[in-house]
Amino acid sequence: MSGKILALEEDRKVAMELSQALETPGHHLIHMGDIGSAVECLQENHIDLVACDIHLRSISAFEFLKEAKSIPGKKDVPFVFYSIDPSEFTRALSASLREAAIKLGAADLIVLETFEATELCRAIERHLPAGIERRCA
C-alpha cells in the first residue's frame, strides 16, 4: 500500500519537485499552498503523513503543526518539516529547530542543501506508519 501524504508548500516550484519525488515511486501526494486548505484537507481525509516546509511565509510552520495536532483523530499522524536549500541561519540553527519541532510533536526536520528527490523521499518514508510500503530507491 502506498502512502497518502499531505504537503504544505507555498513555493510552486518546490511543490512540483516534491510531487515528483513522492509520486514517482507511487505515493499519493496532496499539495496545499495555504494553511486553511491544508487544515481542511487534514480534517476531511485519511492522511498517512504531513510534510511541511519549515519556512512558510503566511504563518509559522510551528503554528501549523500545533493546529494540525489539535484536529480530533489526527494527533498521531506523523508530521515532518523539511528545508531545502536552507539559509545560513537555518543551517546554523537546524539542530535547535529539529529539537523544537520534535518537542512540539513533529517526527523530524529534514534539511537538504540541494533538492535530492530520492534522499527526500527516503527521509519522509522513514516516518510513514507501519504497513505503508517504502518505495524510494
Salt bridges, closest charged atoms under 4 A:
GLU17 OE2 - LYS13 NZ 3.68
ASP48 OD1 - HIS46 NE2 2.73
GLU99 OE2 - LYS103 NZ 3.28
ASP108 OD1 - ARG98 NE 3.14
ASP108 OD2 - HIS127 NE2 3.21
GLU113 OE1 - ARG91 NH1 3.20
GLU125 OE2 - HIS27 NE2 2.65
GLU133 OE1 - ARG135 NH2 3.41
